[in-house]
Amino acid sequence: MTGPEDPRRRQAEGAADSFRRIQVRGSWGWLLAFAGGGGAVLAAVFDSGKAAAAAGQDWPPFVLVGGLLLVGLVADEDKLFSAAGYHLAGLPGNGVVLFAGAVVMISVVTAVLNLDTSVAFLTPVLIYTARSRGKGEAPLLYGCLLLSNAASLLLPGSNLTNLIVLGQLHLSGGRFATRMGPAWLAAIVVTAAVVAVAERRSLRTVSSGLAVPDGPVLGLGLAGIVAAVLLVVLLRSPALPVLAVGAIAVGYRLARRCLGMARVGEVLGLPVLVGLFGVAVALGTAGRAWSGPEMLLGHLDSWGTAAVAAVASVLVNNLPAASLLASRVPKHPYALLVGLNLGPNLFVTGSLSWILWLRSARTAGADPSIRHASRLGAIAVPLSIAAALGLLAVT
């Protein structure tokens, strides 16, 4: 008598658990927003001039990531990511070939559309792709997170920390990419190797068939991606133009009722962005009023700078850490970026990408383990930092 009711009961309990998790994550976001807003207000009261300077350095990255997330949303609605996952799953061979293809896809999307866009939209696609092989979800699930952080060294827009530090360097996107290209490639190769070795058993699976998704629409989403890439590469201050591209694309879809505001709000996650911005402004103000961070970095070489940046990113998140450590011109800016971009792979507090990854993975029905991801990061981070710094020194 109770047998037929058990599946419904489990389904109801699962839905309730999911709803409670959403409520907890939403409350956490608003708490961060209030804390960050309070910190920014206190910074302005303490020294309005230095707070304004910190806000001036920090706002472009946050505006840019908002624009890139909007562009990514339209591309996702056009089925561009799901189509890429379908073709990826169709590659011949075992899971090694699939993983290699995923590494390329994650690296390209991260470099072009930002690491937060990568984890938000590629995580469910890669989970779906991995399940087409029957099993072997772990390499693509954890690879998406670790590789998105590792692949965020190439362009200014690939990671918000790049733009915060570049505010002191005044480099174009092209010059930055030329300088960081070898380190970017080294970080990707080392991180991919760590994940592949750790999850080698799951890479032996072969394809068991994949349902054909709806065909992609080569229109507004693709045009938005192309426009965003050109703006990031060619302009020194691409934040507002990229935001305009994303806003126009999303606004068009909203006007045609092809998209809802709830989905837009979910993708942007404004409470978290506002909270992190407030914390970044507060720490940026502190870094301008206190010479401690500048003196510390001034006494360190590239290796020490990267290590301090990696630890700081875990302690206070990489965006506020970048605002603090780059509040004055750093002695080793590229090493600082290596630590800020790769260090977050150590723990969930390291970057916003972790939160987006967890949310996307759970939405797709996966059960990601923070502990396991951190174990992989504990191996990948020192090795990838060493490889990136080695190539920076050589080039």
C-alpha positions in Angstrom: 0.0 0.0 0.0 2.8 2.4 0.8 5.0 1.2 -2.1 3.5 3.3 -4.8 3.6 6.4 -2.6 7.3 6.0 -1.8 8.6 7.5 -5.1 6.2 10.4 -4.7 7.3 10.9 -1.2 11.0 10.8 -2.1 10.3 13.3 -4.9 8.5 15.6 -2.6 11.3 15.4 0.0 13.9 16.0 -2.7 12.0 19.1 -3.9 11.7 20.4 -0.3 15.5 19.8 0.2 16.2 21.7 -3.1 14.0 24.5 -2.0 15.7 24.8 1.4 19.1 24.9 -0.3 17.9 27.7 -2.6 16.6 29.6 0.4 19.9 29.2 2.2 22.0 30.3 -0.7 19.7 33.2 -1.3 19.9 34.3 2.3 23.7 34.0 2.2 23.8 36.2 -0.9 21.8 38.9 0.8 23.9 38.7 4.0 27.0 39.2 1.9 25.3 42.2 0.1 24.5 43.9 3.4 28.0 43.1 4.8 29.7 44.4 1.7 27.5 47.5 1.6 28.2 48.2 5.2 31.9 47.9 4.6 31.8 50.3 1.7 29.9 52.8 3.7 32.4 52.6 6.6 35.2 53.0 4.1 33.6 56.1 2.7 33.2 57.6 6.2 36.8 56.8 7.1 38.3 58.4 4.0 35.9 59.3 1.2 38.8 60.1 -1.2 40.5 56.8 -0.9 37.1 54.9 -1.0 36.3 56.7 -4.2 39.6 55.7 -5.7 39.1 52.1 -4.6 35.6 52.1 -6.1 36.9 53.6 -9.3 39.4 50.8 -9.6 36.9 48.1 -8.7 33.7 48.9 -10.6 34.8 48.1 -14.2 35.4 44.4 -13.5 32.1 43.9 -11.8 30.3 45.7 -14.6 32.1 43.7 -17.2 31.3 40.3 -15.6 27.6 41.4 -15.5 27.7 42.1 -19.3 29.5 38.8 -20.0 27.0 36.8 -17.9 24.2 38.4 -19.9 25.9 37.6 -23.2 26.4 34.0 -21.9 22.7 33.8 -21.0 21.6 34.7 -24.5 24.1 32.2 -26.0 22.8 29.5 -23.7 19.2 30.3 -24.7 20.4 29.9 -28.3 21.6 26.4 -27.4 25.2 27.2 -28.4 26.6 25.5 -25.3 24.4 22.4 -25.4 25.2 21.9 -29.1 28.9 22.1 -28.3 28.4 19.5 -25.6 26.6 17.2 -28.0 29.4 17.4 -30.6 31.9 17.0 -27.8 30.2 13.8 -26.7 30.3 12.5 -30.2 34.1 12.5 -30.4 35.4 9.0 -31.1 37.5 7.1 -28.5 37.3 6.8 -24.8 36.9 9.3 -22.0 40.4 10.7 -22.5 39.4 12.1 -25.9 36.2 13.5 -24.3 38.2 15.1 -21.5 40.7 16.6 -23.9 37.9 18.2 -25.9 36.3 19.5 -22.7 39.6 21.1 -21.7 39.7 23.0 -25.0 36.0 24.1 -24.7 36.4 25.2 -21.0 39.6 27.1 -21.8 38.1 28.9 -24.8 34.8 29.9 -23.1 36.7 31.1 -20.0 39.2 33.2 -21.9 36.5 34.7 -24.1 33.4 35.0 -21.8 35.0 35.0 -18.3 35.4 32.1 -15.8 32.1 32.9 -14.1 30.2 32.5 -17.4 32.1 29.3 -18.0 31.2 27.6 -14.7 27.6 28.9 -14.8 26.8 27.6 -18.3 29.2 24.8 -19.0 28.9 22.8 -15.8 25.4 21.5 -16.6 26.3 20.9 -20.2 29.4 18.9 -19.3 27.5 16.9 -16.7 25.0 16.0 -19.4 27.8 15.2 -21.8 29.5 12.9 -19.3 26.3 11.0 -18.5 26.1 10.2 -22.2 29.1 7.9 -21.6 27.1 6.0 -19.0 29.3 7.2 -16.1 32.5 9.2 -15.6 31.0 12.5 -14.5 33.8 13.4 -12.1 36.5 14.5 -14.6 34.3 17.0 -16.4 32.5 18.1 -13.2 35.7 19.0 -11.3 37.6 19.9 -14.4 35.1 22.6 -15.2 35.8 24.4 -11.9 39.6 24.0 -11.7 40.2 24.6 -15.4 37.9 27.7 -15.5 40.1 29.3 -12.8 43.3 28.1 -14.4 42.3 29.4 -17.9 41.4 32.8 -16.6 44.9 34.3 -17.2 44.7 35.1 -20.9 42.5 38.2 -21.4 41.6 41.1 -19.1 38.0 40.1 -19.1 38.7 36.4 -18.3 38.9 37.1 -14.6 37.8 40.2 -12.6 41.1 40.2 -10.8 42.9 40.8 -14.1 41.0 44.1 -14.5 41.6 45.2 -11.0 45.3 44.7 -11.2 45.4 46.1 -14.8 44.0 49.3 -13.5 47.5 50.0 -12.3 49.2 48.9 -15.5 47.2 50.5 -18.3 47.7 47.7 -20.8 45.5 46.8 -23.8 43.9 43.4 -24.0 46.2 42.3 -26.8 49.4 43.3 -25.0 48.2 41.5 -21.8 47.4 38.3 -23.8 50.8 38.3 -25.4 52.5 38.6 -22.0 50.3 36.0 -20.2 49.8 33.5 -23.0 52.6 31.0 -22.1 51.6 31.1 -18.4 48.0 30.6 -19.3 48.8 27.5 -21.4 51.0 26.1 -18.7 48.4 26.5 -16.0 45.8 24.7 -18.2 48.1 21.8 -19.1 49.2 21.2 -15.5 45.7 21.5 -14.1 44.2 19.2 -16.7 46.9 16.6 -16.1 46.2 16.6 -12.3 42.5 16.1 -12.9 43.1 13.4 -15.5 45.4 11.4 -13.3 43.2 11.7 -10.3 40.1 10.7 -12.2 41.8 8.2 -14.6 39.4 5.4 -13.9 36.4 7.5 -15.0 38.2 8.3 -18.3 38.0 4.7 -19.5 34.3 4.9 -20.3 32.9 4.9 -23.8 29.9 6.5 -25.3 26.5 4.9 -24.7 24.5 7.3 -26.9 23.3 10.9 -26.5 19.9 12.4 -27.2 20.1 15.0 -30.0 19.4 18.5 -28.6 17.5 21.2 -30.4 19.7 22.8 -33.1 21.6 25.9 -32.1 20.5 29.3 -33.3 23.3 31.2 -34.9 22.1 34.6 -34.3 21.9 37.0 -31.4 24.0 34.9 -29.0 26.8 34.3 -31.4 26.8 38.0 -32.4 27.0 39.0 -28.7 30.0 36.7 -28.2 31.9 38.1 -31.2 31.1 41.6 -30.1 32.2 41.0 -26.5 35.5 39.4 -27.6 36.4 42.3 -29.9 35.6 44.9 -27.3 37.6 43.1 -24.6 40.6 42.6 -26.9 40.6 46.1 -28.5 39.6 48.4 -25.7 41.4 49.3 -22.5 38.0 49.9 -20.8 35.5 47.5 -22.2 33.2 47.2 -19.2 30.4 49.6 -20.3 30.4 48.6 -24.0 30.2 44.9 -23.1 27.5 45.6 -20.6 25.6 47.5 -23.3 25.9 44.5 -25.7 24.6 42.1 -23.0 21.8 44.5 -22.0 20.6 45.0 -25.5 20.6 41.3 -26.3 18.7 40.4 -23.1 16.4 43.4 -23.5 15.5 42.2 -27.0 14.7 38.7 -25.7 12.7 40.1 -22.8 10.7 42.3 -25.2 9.9 39.3 -27.3 9.0 37.3 -24.1 11.6 34.7 -25.0 13.2 35.2 -21.6 12.0 36.0 -18.1 13.3 38.4 -15.5 13.6 35.6 -13.0 16.1 33.8 -15.2 18.1 37.0 -15.7 18.2 37.7 -11.9 19.3 34.1 -11.2 22.2 34.3 -13.7 23.4 37.8 -12.5 23.2 37.0 -8.8 23.3 40.7 -8.0 23.3 40.3 -4.2 26.6 38.4 -4.3 28.1 40.8 -6.9 27.1 43.8 -4.8 28.4 42.2 -1.6 31.8 41.3 -3.1 32.1 44.8 -4.6 31.5 46.4 -1.2 34.1 44.2 0.4 36.6 45.0 -2.4 36.0 48.7 -1.9 36.5 48.4 1.8 39.8 46.5 1.5 40.9 48.7 -1.4 40.4 51.7 0.9 42.4 50.0 3.6 45.2 49.2 1.2 45.4 52.9 0.3 45.4 54.1 3.9 47.8 51.4 5.1 51.2 50.7 3.5 51.5 47.2 5.0 50.4 45.3 1.8 52.7 47.4 -0.4 55.7 46.9 2.0 55.1 43.1 2.2 54.9 42.7 -1.6 57.9 45.0 -2.0 60.1 42.6 0.0 58.9 39.5 -1.9 60.1 38.0 -5.2 57.6 36.6 -7.8 57.2 33.3 -6.0 56.5 34.9 -2.7 54.1 37.3 -4.3 52.1 34.5 -5.9 52.0 32.6 -2.7 50.7 35.5 -0.7 48.1 36.2 -3.3 46.9 32.6 -3.3 46.6 32.6 0.5 44.8 35.9 0.5 42.3 34.8 -2.1 41.3 31.9 0.1 41.1 34.1 3.2 39.0 36.9 1.8 38.1 35.9 -1.8 40.2 36.8 -4.8 38.3 39.9 -5.8 38.7 41.8 -2.4 42.3 40.4 -2.2 43.1 41.9 -5.6 41.7 45.2 -4.5 43.8 45.1 -1.3 47.0 43.9 -2.8 46.8 46.1 -6.0 45.6 49.2 -4.2 49.1 50.5 -5.0 51.2 49.5 -8.0 52.5 46.0 -7.2 56.2 45.1 -7.7 55.4 41.8 -9.5 51.9 42.3 -11.0 51.9 39.2 -13.3 53.0 37.0 -10.4 50.3 38.6 -8.3 47.7 37.6 -10.9 49.0 34.1 -11.1 48.4 33.7 -7.4 45.0 35.4 -7.5 43.7 33.4 -10.4 45.1 29.9 -9.5 45.0 30.2 -5.7 41.1 30.0 -5.6 41.2 26.4 -6.6 42.3 25.6 -3.1 38.9 26.2 -1.4 35.4 27.4 -1.9 36.1 30.8 -0.4 38.6 31.6 -3.1 36.3 32.9 -5.9 32.8 33.6 -7.0 33.2 30.8 -9.6 32.9 28.2 -6.8 29.4 29.4 -5.8 28.3 29.4 -9.4 29.7 26.0 -10.0 28.0 24.5 -6.9 24.7 26.0 -7.9 24.9 24.9 -11.5 26.0 21.4 -10.6 23.2 20.9 -8.1 20.7 22.2 -10.5 21.8 19.6 -13.0 21.3 16.8 -10.4 25.0 16.3 -9.5 26.4 16.1 -6.0 29.7 18.0 -6.1 32.1 17.5 -3.2 33.8 20.6 -1.9 36.3 18.4 -0.1 37.2 16.4 -3.2 37.5 19.6 -5.3 39.8 21.1 -2.6 42.0 17.9 -2.6 42.4 18.2 -6.3 43.2 21.9 -5.9 45.8 21.3 -3.2 47.7 19.3 -5.8 47.0 21.4 -8.9 47.6 24.9 -7.4 51.3 24.7 -6.4 52.1 22.8 -9.6 50.3 25.2 -11.9 51.6 28.2 -10.1 55.2 26.9 -10.5 54.6 26.2 -14.2 53.1 29.6 -14.9 55.8 31.5 -13.0 58.5 29.4 -14.7 57.3 30.4 -18.1 56.8 34.0 -17.1 60.4 34.1 -16.0 61.6 32.5 -19.3 59.5 34.8 -21.5 
